Amino acid sequence: MKPETGRARVAEILASFPTCPIPEVARLGRTLRQWKSAILAYFETHGASNGPTEAVNGVIETTRRIARGFRNFTNYRLRCLLAAGGHRPYRAKQTNHA
């Protein structure tokens, strides 16, 4: 979807939701209006998201909870890398060619 189309759809939705007679939809419209700049940022960044970063952080946090306190940072770091898929010996290393 083109950014202009996305912005137009967001504007249309934001204009129609708050006037809806259904209270839940009107409340959703007010919430969306408060988040307007964040919603429009999706179209300005071509759909970039911090979702992958949050997913890895969730895996690391789960590992931390399960570990119940590593005493050795090296072991903790290795456990987090393994849990998050950071150890992939079968993948070829990327090289930057100038």
Helices and strands as residue ranges (DSSP letters): H 3-16, G 17-19, H 23-34, H 36-44, H 51-67, H 73-83
